[in-house]
Each structure stands twice: as C-alpha cells, then as structure tokens.
C-alpha cells in the first residue's frame, strides 16, 4: 500500500514531465513488449563521442582526477571555454564570468533560480523548448509565449509588444528546438534595438545548436550588440556538437554578479559537475574542428532528405530548417480526418498517437512546443532508419480519410 502521508508540493499540480523523455521511456516500454519501434522523439546525436575526447576522460581517471571540483567548474575548463568564445564568437570573458554546469539546461535553471521570483515574466518565442516554461513556473515566475510571424520567426515588433514592467528575461534559442530557426545579424540587431529601450529586460541566448547551422554564419546576441553584454547570459555546451549528451556538461558566460549567484545555487544542488566529464569537455573544445564539420555535414544531408520525404506525403508541409536536427512539419490539413477504425483525428496529439499505433514511429506532438497542428521529428538518427520511418509515416497517414 502507498504511504498516504505523502504530500506533494503545490507546484507539482502544474509541473509536467519532459515530453521527450516521457516518449523515450514509452519507446523503451514498447520495445520490451516486442514492438518494432522507431523513436524520433529524442534530440540526441546517434554518433559516439569522438575517440580523442574519450581518451581525455580515461587519462583524467587514471591521473586521479575523480574528486570534487570548484562548484562552477575547473579552471582548466573555464580557460578552454574562454578560448572558445574568443576564437569562434569574438567574445572575451574573464574566468569569474564563466559557469559550468551539468548540462546547458542546468545553466538555464541556475540563472532563473537566481533571478526569478513570484510575478516575474520570462519571455519565450513560439515554438519553444518546453523546459523553459516549466522551469519558470517551478520558480514562481510567469512564462509569456510570444507568437512569431507566418514563418514562426520572432520579430522585433512582437518582442516590443510582449515586454511589460514585469518582464525579467527573454530566452532566445537559435538555431532553435523544435523549429531549427536561426536569426541573422540584422535580425539580432533589430532585437537589440528593442532591448535598448527596455533596460530592465535581460537575455538568455541559448546557443546549444550553434555548430549545427547549415545556412550562413552563426551570430550570437552578445557579439552583435556588445553594449548589451552586461545583461546577456550566453549559454552553450558540448552535448550536441560533440555527441556528449550523457557527459552532462553545459556552460554559461555573462556578468560576474550573475555568475556568482548561479554558482551559489549550483553549490546547493549538485556540489559541482563531474570532474571526468569536465576533463573530456576541455578536449572537445580544444580539439580539431573537423569533428564538428563532419557532424554538421552528416546532419545537413539528413535534413535535406527528410524534408523532401515528408513534403511528398499528401497533407504534410515541411519547412527546411536553418539548423539543429529537428523538423516541424505542418500536418494541420490532416486534422478532421478519420482513422480506418472510424476514430476522428482531432489534433496533432491524435496524429502522433496514430503513428505509434499503426506505424510504430514515435514523434512529438507540436502542442508540446506551442505549435499545434505540427509534430517534431528529430533526424539525429541513422539515414536508413529515417528512410524507413518516413516510409511508415507516409503509409499510416495515407490511411486517414
């Protein structure tokens, strides 16, 4: 019998589990039952961590580097991060302006925990990564979703209209999850013009997909608008570009007072990031650029193929993303149809459910990202697997009448 004395905190009434991790668990459950399942729900490169990075971790362990580190990262990793920003983004930071955490997601949580209280607003462009909203709610803040234009891009006018005296942060993720949208230097400059008129609003630039940009040159807000650097936290990590999701290392760079507050938060939650993972991250950041170039080329080829395959399906329209490894096809034309068993398809969640049942393919409903009428596919999977998934999706959606 469960212990009836358990009382959950009030925040648990609104806090939702990560939809992607929930679907990953569902995929594992169905496979254990013997189902042939293709999961395209999780944003995780399907390549192994490069060997030189693994070797650095092994060397660190053999050297006895298996103890606590400073709460917000080792000096060696902070120096590597500083070199990365100077080399790739023309940004200069001091060591006390760098924070290392167990993943970029924790960097974001630490910053919000250090700054957001009851009634504070966090502005999040649509479509959004769901954790931004859940973290904000968990801390007593209010997430404010900002609708983009017809192409789902944030505009300076929409940003201006969303700002209130209670606005505390804008979280700008580009290339973005789930849309793959990236912003040009001109677009970032337009956002900067709005931000200069609202000095109380800070910006979190989530650049975790920086190295997976397929069009143009990557730019981040702190680089485009250096005069705003005193209220920008630039977030990044090694998970996506270096195939190190399980190593759990992310980092942030920004004003020293904010970094100190984030370190205090982190010291009470995890004590410090993994020492071995930090040693591996140094090797990743200082290692050969060819590793990232090869990964980008592989994902670019998959991007083109999956968009072409999805666009061939009647009732599906799939925009070509600028970066990351997701597509967000529009399937709203299929809503209102019926399954062969007569059950109506009322929304994108129904379509996702049908694909699991009939095709054995797991996708994430767009409503999880504030984009109803769509679903998200991660193409961080083997090309043959993606081809088979698209074949199954086409066959199953073709049964809707």
URTA-V623615 format. One record per helix or strand of 3 or more residues. SS is the DSSP state (a for helix, b for strand). FROM is the first residue (numbers start at 1). TO is the last residue. If there is no record, write none. Layout:
SS;FROM;TO / SS;FROM;TO
This chain:
a;10;13 / a;19;32 / a;51;62 / a;75;89 / a;95;97 / b;98;101 / a;104;115 / b;121;125 / a;130;138 / b;142;146 / a;156;162 / b;167;173 / a;185;196 / b;202;206 / a;221;224 / a;226;231 / b;232;237 / a;245;247 / b;250;253 / a;256;267 / a;275;286 / a;290;311 / b;326;330 / a;332;334 / a;348;359 / a;366;369 / b;374;378 / a;383;397
